[in-house]
């Protein structure tokens, strides 16, 4: 049961991330996310505050679930959020945006599609008009 809760939360987070990216980051919180759509030489950007928000949510659910038996399912939900965050960081920040300099070239069709979709998303530097809001899923049209 715990593994299903963890996996379900991980999968749910892609939908949550898509919704948040499309309607919140490119909506009411554009003032944070805009920093991610403009070229800069800073190590950090205002957009990184979203990671802090999701990290705090994950940490709190893990702590509450670990410390309070009645809320034990929150432990697995928090771990699902954290796992998604780790995958997001590896894919988005390291592989796509090269915020940590590594040599990486993939032949994997799935990863190539994700990377292309993200690059298509970044062709638009404005709040409106972007597409491809997912992080770990991209439709086949981006092949």
VENNOR-V278088 format. One record per backbone hydrogen bond with DSSP energy under -0.5 kcal/mol. CO is the residue of the C=O (numbers start at 1). NH is the residue of the N-H. If there is no record, write none. Layout:
co=[CO CO]
nh=[NH NH]
//
This chain:
co=[1 2 3 4 5 6 7 8 9 10 11 11 12 13 14 15 16 17 18 19 19 20 20 21 23 24 24 27 29 29 30 32 33 33 34 45 46 47 48 48 49 50 51 52 53 54 55 56 57 58 59 60 61 62 63 64 67 68 69 71 72 72 73 74 75 76 77 78 79 80 81 82 83 84 85 86 87 88 88 89 89 90 91 92 93 94 100 102 108 109 110 111 112 113 114 115 116 117 118 120 121 123 139 140]
nh=[5 6 7 8 9 10 11 12 13 14 14 15 16 17 18 19 20 21 22 23 24 24 25 26 28 27 29 30 32 33 34 35 36 37 37 48 49 50 51 52 53 54 55 56 57 58 59 60 61 62 63 64 65 66 67 68 69 71 72 74 75 76 77 78 79 80 81 82 83 84 85 86 87 88 89 90 91 92 93 93 94 95 96 97 99 98 102 104 112 113 114 115 116 117 118 119 120 121 122 123 124 125 142 143]
//
